[in-house]
Amino acid sequence: MFARQQVDLAKCQLTPSLVRSIMFIALSLLLLVVSGTATPLCAQTSADGTIHGRVIDGSGAVLAGVSITAHSPAVGGTFKAVSDQEGNYRLTDLPQGTDYTVEAEAPGFEKFIRLGLIVRAGLNVAVDVPLKVGSEQQSVEVSGDAPLIDTQSAEQAVNLSGELLRNIPVTGRHDWSDSLQITPGIVSASSDAQGGQTYFLRGSENENHATLVDGMDIGSFVQNWPSNTISIANESLGDIQIKTGGNDASSPAAMGMVINLASPVGADQYHGSLLYLIGPASFNGNNVAGGNAAASASEQPDFSFGGPIVKQRAWFFASGRYIHRNDGISQTAAQDAYLREISSSFGTFPNESRGFVFLGNSSVQLGTRHRLTALVQYDSRKQDANYQWYTANIAHSQYGGGAYGLRLISQWTSRLTTRFLVSYNNKSVNSSLGAIGGVGSKPQEDIYLTYTSGGGKYTGQGASLATLNNLSSVSVNPADKPTLTGDVTYYVPKAWGTHELGAGFYLEPHELSKVTTYYANNGGIIQQDAALNNPNDPTQGYTIFHTQSVGGTTSFLSSYIGANDYAWYIQDRWHPIARLSITAGLRPDWISGRDEQFKVTTQHSWNYAPRVGVAYVLTKNQKNVVRASWTKITDITNASYLGTAATSTVATTDTYYNSNGTVYDTIVTPASTSSSLGKTFDPNRHQGYVREWLIGYRTQLPGGVVIDASYIDREYRDRPVQIDTNQVYTTTASGTVWSGLVNPALNNTYYVTNNKWNWFVYQGVEVTVSKQTKKLQLFSTYTYSPDHFGGTWQPNDPSAIIEPTKFANNAGLGSVRGNVTNDWTGDTRNRMWQRNQSRTGLTYRAPWGVRLSSTVTAQSGTPGGPVITTLTALGTPYVNQYGPSTLTINGRTVSNPLATPYRFKYTNRGVGQIWCPWLIQWNVLAGREFRITDSQKVEADFNLYNVTNNGSGQQFVNGNNASSATFGSLQNIQQPRSAQISLRYHF
């Protein structure tokens, strides 16, 4: 028996040629590493963690050749390292887990045992090993606070455990994306149609994020929404790391978050859980006076199971969920009244969600050097997507697909580690027409309060009051994304300090997104717009003022987009002195986009992203770190951002009617053809990017308290832009007038390039406090983030001609999606520009097995965008001062872009913007644990959401048109008070 001595730690110190070229570079780097003397270190963004440190004796002298091992009862296998000539050791690629033990042994020294360590996804933690001279049969067992901060990386990141997410009431979905709800810098908003949440990081869009499971890319090429196309149950979560800034070169391209989910792994003991959750509709309150609340009803069974296939050799983990949820559709009293008065058959109905979710992995230890892991993630969910103004259940969607991967991690020697992963996902939206119930047989009918004229057109004012019949069209959009990643890691112990070198590749060849559109009414009249005969009395009916026809086209291939993203990176984390880490790297992405339908290359570019970060440890106990970084981050590939080569692949005829039924005007938009596509592409077009610099300070205090404070400055540069080059603008003595078209065969032609003329600027201050112990877990964050537009109008923007002095904007800036002008209706998507966000999550394990949890979120509301009015409201009707409203060209009527009925109301676009109210929500959980045996327990929980039944509107019906009667009206009211009961058996 070993004698044990307790010590308090606190008292101790594709084109084929291109693919071949990239592979050649990667293999050359690998050979370079093999030829040197090295120790393993950093690699591509990983779901695994690292424990590193220095081994010293009682005099402080470093010790080489010391054997280090790590193990955990929650993780299969044992992990080994040996200290180098400088006394440094690194235990890399450790699966996430708790209760890790690190042991160190050397002849002539007592055995060192460090207990209670926590390994987090992607986190590097420092654990120094002081060895005492003595008998090897004795051991020194060390206790103390587990290290929780990264002392080497300048990245802004947060780690959230699956246990925390399972034990705090975030949302009633209990989905992995709940983690984003409590992430610093995130703005969250409920989706007004799909019932879930959308997430924006510091001005980025909901699809600018990269989402990985155990290093496997599971984001959809259609649109990388983290919550819609990816469903993963909380039972499937071990740990989550969310990078939000200062990303080093090993992180994949993404202007938003880089999210890495670490699934649990099998251990040498079987473990698992069964959960049943129910939230009846009767448990919901109503927070919409006279209207309809977004009440939810859910019923979800979950399971998880893991353990050994062969002990000490092979392990597995599997989990799943069946989704059965009804999401109520929020309608204000005014919206409900319009719907009932316009459609006598209207009755409330929910958006239904049904589907199955699965995640599994299996790991095999191939000898002492190699670990092979197979990964499977699958979800398929049918989800209704009806908006507040739909009179019937007419919108059906289907989300999800499969993701499959194989990963090999090899530690060839103590000097060399490699990692390779091959994966494929087909995450899609509406994989088939049958999955969404087919296409309608009538025109879609939208009813407006009033309409206005301009440019030979009638336009409904404000939002639609009611949508009748069915949708005008539906789309089927399957997609594919294969991925191949690999890297090599290398450590140089003595070269003006130590160096941690990394190099690798990240290949995504043949990403595909194929959209087929099916038209209602057999392709005849597919859309009708109407206005109320009496705006004060909807029961008096309505009159149609606009119809649209596609000339009998029932279906067509609307887009077929392909892309290749071939990236590689090189990086050095240099420690010139022990406390200083300087990380410098370069990540070039060669990205090509192609319209597969018309065989046109839409982008062909190298996108260079240099990234530099510095971290300095202020104190000897390694618990105070300052950091700074400057990075250029290329955006992830999205099919919708790359776009098509054609302006329109089907001809449309828009007919406008006077109130007496006579034709006011008819405007035909010709279809693009292979010989006349309507778009030309800048040969230097490239991905948009973020230019970011960040400074911060993090500290770990006694009791597992971590504080992080930072300042972030971001500029969103080179967004996609389409400049209309078909309009003829002539300068006259009285000003600029529209004179016709350059190409009379098309109404619009576009030059597709990058927006060099204006950019978004985000400036934010963030403070985060967390505490993690076995009894108490706390996470709290606050962000303040003003924003503004930099630059000026883009070329040929009608606003620049009519109101050139009104560009400035410091409120609702619009979307990084681009491809719009900054004119009167261009910058109205603004949910990401909320200036104040605060989030707190707490769970406490009280005596007698009682568990109490709470979350509080507060956001300051969405701006409505630049405020506009109409010429009619101003009393200054259009009198051809910018040319005639329409011209007849090639036998058809063409509208004058300068004959718009709109004007900005104030001196610039930022002045006078209105804001949604603060969104505040308080959730609580009360539960109790019933212990059956040492390894079995039952947890019973009661969740209560929106305790105070707040009813804040999260969107405007119309937030920017001050001349509309609906200006300032709110919709999409937050979910009402609701409750759920769950029972979880864990073994």
C-alpha positions, -999 to 999 in steps of 0.1 A, spaced: 0 0 0 12 35 -8 14 60 20 -7 91 10 0 127 20 -27 154 16 -14 187 2 -34 219 -4 -26 231 -39 -32 267 -28 -1 265 -7 21 251 -36 34 267 -67 -110 210 -568 -97 214 -593 -77 182 -592 -45 202 -597 -53 225 -567 -62 195 -545 -29 179 -554 -11 212 -546 -27 214 -512 -20 178 -504 16 183 -515 20 213 -491 4 193 -462 26 163 -468 57 185 -471 49 201 -438 44 166 -423 78 155 -436 94 186 -422 80 179 -388 90 142 -388 126 153 -396 128 175 -365 126 169 -328 92 177 -315 64 172 -289 27 173 -298 7 204 -294 -21 225 -310 -42 214 -340 -74 222 -359 -104 232 -338 -110 202 -317 -136 189 -293 -108 176 -271 -88 194 -244 -52 196 -233 -35 195 -199 0 209 -199 26 220 -174 62 218 -161 77 192 -139 101 205 -112 119 193 -81 120 209 -47 147 233 -57 128 245 -88 150 226 -113 132 211 -142 129 173 -145 131 155 -179 119 120 -186 91 120 -160 62 97 -169 28 114 -169 -5 97 -171 -41 109 -171 -74 90 -166 -110 95 -157 -138 72 -147 -160 90 -174 -136 83 -202 -123 51 -216 -85 45 -218 -54 61 -203 -34 90 -217 4 92 -214 32 118 -219 68 123 -209 84 155 -198 110 169 -222 144 184 -216 128 217 -204 105 198 -180 74 205 -201 47 179 -207 15 180 -227 -14 156 -225 -32 163 -258 -65 151 -274 -81 143 -240 -119 137 -244 -139 161 -223 -148 149 -189 -147 155 -152 -127 139 -123 -95 135 -143 -65 123 -124 -30 132 -134 -2 111 -120 36 116 -123 63 91 -115 101 92 -116 128 72 -99 139 87 -66 107 108 -62 74 103 -45 45 97 -68 25 128 -76 -13 125 -79 -35 155 -89 -72 148 -84 -104 164 -96 -93 180 -129 -118 191 -155 -111 187 -192 -131 211 -214 -136 211 -252 -107 229 -269 -93 243 -237 -56 243 -226 -52 243 -188 -20 244 -169 -11 219 -141 25 221 -129 39 190 -112 62 196 -82 80 163 -73 95 156 -39 125 135 -33 115 103 -16 104 67 -20 85 58 -52 62 37 -29 49 69 -14 26 93 -31 16 130 -27 -21 135 -34 -29 171 -43 -62 188 -40 -74 223 -48 -94 243 -73 -92 228 -108 -76 252 -133 -104 267 -154 -87 294 -176 -66 291 -207 -32 306 -200 -19 303 -236 -46 314 -260 -58 349 -268 -91 336 -281 -124 348 -268 -143 316 -259 -167 301 -235 -171 265 -223 -205 253 -212 -209 217 -198 -237 195 -209 -245 190 -172 -251 228 -168 -274 229 -198 -294 199 -185 -299 215 -152 -309 251 -160 -341 262 -176 -330 281 -208 -358 272 -233 -385 246 -234 -368 229 -264 -339 215 -243 -318 216 -274 -280 220 -278 -286 255 -291 -298 266 -257 -260 270 -250 -260 300 -274 -287 317 -253 -262 323 -225 -231 330 -246 -214 364 -242 -219 388 -272 -249 369 -285 -282 384 -295 -310 359 -295 -345 363 -310 -374 339 -314 -380 329 -350 -414 343 -360 -423 313 -382 -403 283 -370 -409 288 -333 -372 283 -323 -344 308 -317 -320 327 -341 -286 338 -329 -264 367 -339 -228 374 -328 -218 411 -327 -235 421 -359 -231 388 -378 -260 369 -393 -276 337 -381 -259 317 -409 -223 331 -404 -215 304 -378 -195 272 -381 -209 242 -361 -189 211 -355 -195 179 -335 -163 164 -323 -145 183 -350 -169 172 -377 -186 200 -397 -223 196 -395 -234 230 -409 -256 231 -440 -243 246 -472 -278 259 -478 -276 282 -448 -255 275 -417 -283 282 -392 -272 265 -360 -308 259 -347 -329 249 -377 -309 223 -397 -292 209 -366 -311 193 -337 -292 176 -309 -307 167 -276 -291 178 -243 -285 142 -234 -260 141 -262 -238 168 -248 -206 164 -229 -192 199 -233 -195 229 -257 -168 254 -266 -180 285 -284 -154 308 -299 -166 343 -304 -134 363 -311 -96 363 -315 -98 329 -334 -64 315 -342 -55 302 -376 -65 266 -368 -102 277 -365 -123 273 -397 -136 303 -417 -167 319 -401 -175 356 -393 -198 344 -365 -193 318 -338 -171 287 -341 -191 261 -321 -176 228 -312 -198 203 -295 -181 175 -276 -203 144 -273 -199 121 -243 -176 91 -249 -180 56 -237 -161 45 -206 -152 11 -191 -184 11 -171 -219 12 -187 -238 45 -182 -268 61 -196 -301 79 -190 -338 78 -199 -358 111 -198 -394 119 -204 -406 155 -206 -441 168 -209 -454 204 -212 -492 204 -217 -509 233 -235 -529 238 -203 -497 248 -185 -494 280 -206 -506 315 -197 -516 343 -221 -495 375 -223 -512 390 -253 -543 409 -242 -571 402 -266 -548 382 -289 -532 348 -291 -500 339 -272 -471 318 -286 -481 290 -262 -462 257 -266 -470 221 -259 -443 194 -259 -438 158 -253 -402 145 -256 -387 111 -247 -348 111 -247 -323 83 -241 -285 79 -239 -264 48 -234 -226 43 -235 -199 19 -223 -173 -6 -233 -173 -28 -264 -140 -42 -252 -127 -28 -219 -96 -6 -222 -98 -10 -260 -131 0 -276 -161 21 -264 -194 35 -277 -220 61 -270 -255 67 -284 -284 90 -277 -317 100 -293 -349 120 -290 -384 120 -305 -397 156 -310 -434 162 -306 -440 199 -301 -467 224 -310 -456 261 -311 -483 286 -308 -483 316 -332 -483 350 -315 -509 374 -328 -517 407 -313 -553 418 -307 -552 439 -338 -537 411 -359 -563 386 -346 -592 410 -354 -580 416 -390 -576 378 -395 -612 371 -383 -628 400 -402 -610 393 -434 -614 355 -433 -645 342 -416 -631 307 -414 -600 317 -394 -593 299 -362 -560 297 -342 -537 268 -349 -501 260 -339 -469 253 -359 -464 216 -354 -429 200 -351 -423 163 -354 -391 144 -358 -363 121 -346 -328 130 -335 -298 107 -330 -261 110 -321 -236 82 -317 -199 76 -316 -176 47 -312 -139 48 -304 -112 21 -308 -77 23 -293 -55 9 -321 -25 0 -301 -8 26 -279 -5 53 -306 -37 55 -325 -74 62 -316 -101 58 -343 -135 73 -338 -166 69 -359 -193 97 -356 -230 98 -367 -254 126 -362 -289 125 -377 -320 146 -374 -351 150 -395 -378 173 -384 -410 184 -401 -418 219 -390 -447 241 -399 -436 277 -407 -467 299 -406 -464 336 -399 -486 357 -378 -507 368 -407 -515 334 -422 -552 325 -420 -546 287 -423 -518 261 -419 -503 266 -454 -466 266 -447 -447 234 -442 -410 228 -439 -386 199 -434 -352 204 -418 -321 183 -411 -303 154 -426 -273 132 -417 -237 138 -408 -212 110 -408 -175 111 -400 -144 90 -393 -115 105 -372 -80 91 -366 -57 106 -339 -22 94 -339 6 101 -314 35 86 -333 61 95 -307 63 119 -278 74 143 -306 47 140 -332 9 139 -333 -14 139 -364 -51 141 -368 -73 133 -399 -110 134 -403 -132 127 -432 -169 136 -430 -200 142 -451 -234 159 -443 -265 164 -464 -282 189 -441 -310 204 -462 -342 224 -462 -372 205 -478 -354 174 -492 -385 165 -513 -418 180 -524 -437 151 -506 -420 160 -473 -437 194 -473 -472 184 -486 -469 195 -522 -479 229 -538 -512 248 -537 -539 251 -563 -548 288 -559 -530 321 -560 -515 334 -528 -536 364 -517 -522 391 -495 -544 418 -481 -530 453 -472 -545 482 -454 -538 506 -483 -514 509 -513 -494 537 -530 -480 543 -565 -445 549 -578 -425 539 -609 -456 526 -627 -464 502 -598 -488 499 -569 -472 488 -537 -490 476 -505 -482 498 -475 -469 482 -443 -471 445 -437 -497 421 -450 -528 420 -428 -537 385 -439 -525 358 -463 -552 336 -479 -554 304 -499 -519 289 -501 -483 300 -508 -475 312 -543 -446 288 -545 -427 263 -525 -391 251 -529 -371 219 -525 -335 224 -515 -313 193 -510 -276 200 -502 -243 183 -498 -211 191 -479 -181 167 -478 -152 177 -456 -116 164 -453 -93 178 -426 -59 170 -414 -31 185 -394 2 179 -378 15 193 -345 51 200 -335 69 213 -305 104 229 -304 117 231 -269 147 254 -274 148 281 -301 148 315 -285 121 301 -262 97 273 -270 76 270 -302 43 251 -307 40 247 -344 9 236 -363 0 231 -399 -30 215 -416 -57 216 -443 -95 219 -443 -110 209 -476 -146 211 -485 -149 201 -522 -181 199 -542 -205 217 -518 -238 217 -536 -272 233 -531 -300 227 -556 -332 246 -555 -363 236 -575 -393 259 -572 -429 247 -577 -456 273 -585 -492 273 -573 -522 274 -595 -505 255 -623 -482 284 -630 -510 308 -639 -517 337 -616 -496 328 -585 -499 360 -565 -527 386 -558 -523 417 -537 -554 436 -525 -563 465 -503 -592 470 -479 -622 488 -495 -625 506 -461 -594 507 -440 -615 513 -409 -639 483 -416 -623 451 -430 -657 434 -432 -664 456 -463 -641 435 -483 -610 442 -504 -601 450 -540 -572 434 -559 -546 460 -572 -518 436 -583 -514 401 -598 -483 382 -608 -482 354 -633 -453 331 -644 -469 322 -678 -479 286 -670 -445 275 -656 -453 249 -630 -417 242 -618 -382 251 -627 -346 248 -615 -342 282 -597 -307 277 -586 -279 251 -586 -249 264 -567 -216 246 -563 -186 257 -543 -152 245 -532 -134 257 -501 -98 245 -499 -81 259 -468 -48 254 -451 -31 270 -422 3 274 -406 8 286 -370 34 291 -343 27 296 -307 59 311 -294 69 313 -257 99 336 -256 96 334 -218 74 310 -197 47 335 -191 43 350 -226 26 333 -255 26 349 -290 4 330 -315 9 340 -351 -7 322 -381 -20 324 -416 -51 308 -430 -57 311 -467 -90 298 -481 -92 292 -519 -129 295 -526 -146 290 -559 -183 294 -566 -201 281 -597 -236 284 -611 -240 247 -622 -272 255 -641 -256 281 -665 -220 268 -661 -207 302 -649 -179 307 -624 -192 333 -598 -162 335 -576 -126 323 -579 -104 337 -551 -77 333 -525 -88 347 -492 -59 353 -469 -66 356 -431 -36 365 -409 -42 361 -372 -21 372 -343 -27 368 -306 -7 375 -274 -14 362 -239 7 371 -208 4 354 -174 7 381 -148 11 359 -117 31 329 -107 0 309 -98 -11 312 -135 -45 326 -126 -43 361 -140 -39 365 -178 -41 395 -201 -46 390 -238 -48 409 -271 -54 398 -307 -57 412 -342 -75 389 -367 -89 388 -402 -117 362 -404 -130 350 -437 -167 342 -439 -180 307 -442 -193 296 -476 -231 300 -479 -249 291 -511 -272 322 -508 -242 345 -505 -224 331 -536 -256 335 -556 -266 326 -591 -255 339 -625 -290 349 -636 -312 378 -625 -344 357 -630 -347 322 -644 -385 325 -651 -404 354 -668 -430 372 -647 -458 395 -656 -470 420 -630 -503 436 -637 -515 466 -617 -552 476 -614 -571 508 -606 -598 506 -580 -624 504 -607 -608 473 -621 -591 489 -652 -555 481 -659 -531 508 -645 -499 492 -659 -483 459 -669 -446 453 -663 -429 422 -677 -396 410 -662 -379 388 -689 -362 356 -679 -325 353 -681 -311 330 -708 -277 315 -713 -269 343 -738 -283 370 -716 -280 362 -679 -281 397 -666 -251 394 -642 -214 399 -647 -189 390 -620 -158 409 -607 -128 386 -614 -115 397 -580 -147 389 -561 -139 372 -528 -155 363 -495 -166 390 -471 -145 392 -439 -143 406 -404 -113 428 -393 -112 425 -356 -90 435 -327 -96 425 -291 -81 432 -257 -90 413 -225 -82 402 -190 -92 369 -173 -86 357 -138 -95 327 -117 -103 335 -80 -106 310 -51 -137 289 -52 -137 283 -89 -147 318 -98 -136 331 -132 -139 367 -144 -133 378 -180 -135 414 -193 -128 424 -229 -132 451 -255 -140 441 -291 -138 462 -322 -152 446 -355 -155 459 -390 -176 439 -415 -158 444 -448 -164 435 -484 -200 423 -481 -216 409 -512 -230 436 -535 -249 437 -568 -246 471 -586 -273 477 -612 -255 486 -644 -285 486 -667 -300 520 -658 -291 551 -679 -288 581 -656 -282 614 -674 -269 646 -658 -289 677 -669 -290 713 -658 -317 705 -633 -301 674 -620 -299 636 -627 -327 619 -646 -334 583 -657 -333 579 -695 -338 542 -701 -318 509 -702 -284 500 -714 -295 465 -724 -332 468 -735 -337 430 -733 -335 430 -695 -349 453 -669 -318 450 -646 -283 438 -651 -259 436 -622 -222 437 -616 -215 414 -587 -186 424 -566 -176 433 -530 -189 463 -512 -158 485 -508 -179 516 -503 -194 510 -468 -191 487 -439 -205 479 -405 -186 489 -373 -193 471 -340 -177 482 -308 -185 462 -276 -175 458 -240 -182 424 -224 -179 412 -188 -184 376 -178 -184 360 -143 -186 322 -138 -183 298 -109 -181 260 -112 -181 237 -82 -199 204 -75 -227 223 -56 -229 255 -75 -226 265 -112 -230 301 -122 -226 320 -154 -234 357 -159 -225 380 -187 -232 416 -198 -225 433 -231 -228 469 -243 -223 473 -280 -229 506 -300 -226 504 -338 -224 526 -368 -220 526 -406 -186 536 -421 -181 548 -457 -207 562 -481 -233 551 -507 -225 524 -532 -226 533 -569 -260 537 -586 -279 536 -554 -311 557 -560 -308 572 -525 -274 586 -534 -289 605 -563 -321 617 -545 -309 622 -509 -271 621 -510 -265 638 -475 -285 612 -455 -262 582 -455 -251 583 -418 -266 556 -396 -258 546 -360 -287 523 -351 -303 496 -373 -276 490 -399 -291 460 -418 -277 426 -427 -242 414 -436 -259 393 -463 -256 423 -486 -268 422 -522 -291 452 -514 -287 489 -517 -288 512 -487 -320 528 -499 -353 533 -483 -361 496 -478 -326 481 -479 -316 481 -442 -346 468 -423 -333 435 -410 -318 446 -377 -323 420 -350 -286 417 -345 -281 454 -336 -293 453 -300 -271 474 -277 -275 458 -243 -275 421 -235 -274 405 -200 -276 368 -192 -273 348 -160 -277 311 -153 -274 295 -119 -279 260 -106 -275 250 -69 -274 215 -54 -291 220 -20 -292 194 8 -315 164 6 -310 161 -31 -328 193 -39 -317 212 -70 -327 248 -77 -319 266 -109 -327 299 -126 -319 319 -157 -325 356 -164 -320 372 -198 -324 408 -208 -320 425 -242 -326 461 -251 -347 456 -282 -344 457 -320 -342 490 -339 -367 495 -367 -342 507 -393 -340 540 -411 -374 558 -409 -390 567 -442 -422 584 -454 -439 587 -488 -443 616 -512 -480 615 -506 -476 619 -469 -452 648 -476 -477 664 -499 -451 665 -527 -462 641 -555 -438 629 -581 -438 653 -611 -411 637 -633 -382 656 -617 -361 625 -621 -375 614 -655 -408 598 -664 -423 572 -641 -421 545 -669 -408 541 -704 -419 517 -731 -388 498 -741 -388 468 -765 -426 468 -764 -429 465 -726 -433 490 -697 -402 496 -676 -403 513 -642 -380 542 -634 -360 534 -602 -358 571 -593 -396 575 -594 -398 558 -560 -426 570 -537 -403 569 -506 -380 595 -488 -360 594 -456 -380 613 -430 -351 627 -410 -317 644 -416 -299 610 -418 -308 573 -415 -299 569 -379 -320 598 -366 -355 589 -353 -353 551 -354 -377 534 -331 -368 505 -309 -387 474 -297 -391 472 -259 -366 454 -237 -370 416 -238 -368 402 -203 -374 366 -193 -370 348 -159 -371 310 -158 -368 288 -128 -364 251 -121 -370 231 -89 -361 194 -87 -350 166 -65 -327 138 -69 -336 104 -56 -306 81 -51 -314 44 -57 -279 30 -55 -244 45 -58 -247 43 -96 -284 49 -101 -306 79 -95 -339 95 -105 -343 132 -111 -377 149 -111 -378 185 -123 -404 212 -126 -395 240 -151 -413 273 -152 -406 297 -180 -413 334 -182 -423 335 -145 -436 371 -147 -455 364 -179 -438 394 -197 -452 401 -232 -426 421 -251 -429 424 -288 -397 413 -306 -404 427 -340 -422 456 -356 -451 449 -379 -437 480 -397 -407 497 -381 -395 520 -408 -425 534 -428 -438 563 -407 -466 570 -433 -482 536 -427 -510 532 -402 -491 502 -387 -459 521 -381 -446 512 -346 -470 483 -341 -453 453 -325 -456 416 -332 -439 383 -324 -447 385 -287 -424 365 -265 -436 331 -253 -460 333 -223 -456 317 -189 -454 280 -194 -443 249 -175 -429 215 -181 -424 184 -159 -396 159 -165 -384 126 -151 -348 114 -157 -334 80 -148 -296 79 -148 -274 49 -143 
